[in-house]
Amino acid sequence: MASIRILVGTKKGAFILGADGNREKWSVTGPHFAGWEIYHLKGSPADPDRIYASQSSAWFGQVIQRSSDGGLTWEQPGSLPAAPGSDAGDASAPAKSESNKFVYDTSLETGRPLTTHQWYDGTQHPWAFARVWHLEPSLADPEVVYAGVEDAALFRSVDGGSSWQELAGLRGHESGPRWQPGAGGMCLHTILIDPVSPARIFVAISAAGAFRTEDGGENWHPINRGLKSQYIPDPTADVGHCVHRIAMHPSRPNTLFMQKHWDVMRSDDSGATWYEVSGDLPSDFGFPIDVHAHEPNTVYVVPLKSDSERYPPDGKLRVYRSRSGGHDWEPLTRGLPQQDCYVNVLRDAMAVDTLDPCGIYFGTTGGQVYASADGGDHWASIVRDLPSVLSVEVQTLR
Amino acid sequence: MIRVVLPQHLRTLARVDGEVALAVDAPVTQGAILDALETRYPVLCGTIRHHDTRQRRPMLRFFACRRDLSAESPEAPVPDSVASGEEPFFIVGAIAGG
């Protein structure tokens, strides 16, 4: 029987939730990396036991963790502990770790000058690495993984996270000086790899917008035509939009769904043009968006009241589902709190499994992780009192 | 041997308990201590000072002999009692955050 593993990143560590295919009884392990912010964990599609985790702290910076046994044990790639009793300078001591080293590529051969981007006050500000927001393992090779970072850039590792190289063509795009941070920082938070053409990658940045490469990351193009954002001087500018999240169904990689700061958007031409599908949502502000595993036109969002009041409208936690690819939305409420609920659901905190019926999962800033084993019709909490949830990823293990 | 006391999170990361003892050639400086620490525990690279600039991370401090040595030059010798192993070299995380 298939089983489910949920990888939960929180403000104070990582948790792993597990259940068999019935998705009724759950085990909880953790906290892993207790006390650290775990922005994201994700398993390799090519090897589900290979999991990458982004561990960070305002004190100690960025650490990359890797598991090769489904999260039972962890290591820092390429950085095994010294043998007991070994001295500094000992020739047998391990080489210096590069797994935590995210340095923008300014080399003449492959990089771009470390230019500036727009700061909150409109002045120019130098790029500075803060943390890894999102890890996206390759679809085919467990040793290859992409990292979306703050300040916005895309890095790639081809050695299982032991070292990282920036794909500098993105940060070096001519529009870079016009990118600006959102409230949470200038982060690259979404990485989608086209399963049909893996050299085609989509990324999204708050607040620059969405970009696409056709050549594995060498060259990038903004794909923001059709977006309208009233909070920037030119609402239809080619960059500057606060994209919160993009989702894709693997069987239709040319169709993208976007939760923008305001507006739920759809593209049917790989992001070349977008049109709004907010329809009858009670609010089109929100963070996560995801697609049903077996119904490419079934989409889920979690509306929040507004960007200045980031909690559910009317204190009712409602997931909205559209079975028509947008426009027409239905509230999903059974099992979710329908009064006095003022949590947020962050952009990376929703995921789906691939069982039939499809399971939907999301975590809240209040520490709850909710699950639906029937496509959203009924919900139940798996855990209720975790630290604030930053990310949720699901692995369907067969 | 130089005695180094790490904050709890770095002890966990390096998988050590208690103090760390390091052999450091004279003259013993902050920079030499950190070089030795990172060589022994590569996972600590980047967690105490920046990978490239080697600057101390802003929310960490270096204490020894009841003095704050954080602003000292990395090339300045540490106090004799630290160099002799009589006193430990403390790496301390700022008391901040909720």
Interface residues (C-beta under 8 A of the other chain):
Chain A: A34 G35 W36 S57 A58 W59 F60 G61 Q62 V63 Q76 G78 S79 L80 P81 A82 S86 D87 A88 G89 D90 A93 P94 A95 K96 S97 E98 N100 K101 V103
Chain B: P7 H9 L10 T12 L13 A14 R15 L22 A23 V24 D35 A36 L37 E38 T39 R40 Y41 P42 V43 C45 G46 T47 I48 H51 D52 R57 M59 L60 G93 A94 A96 G97
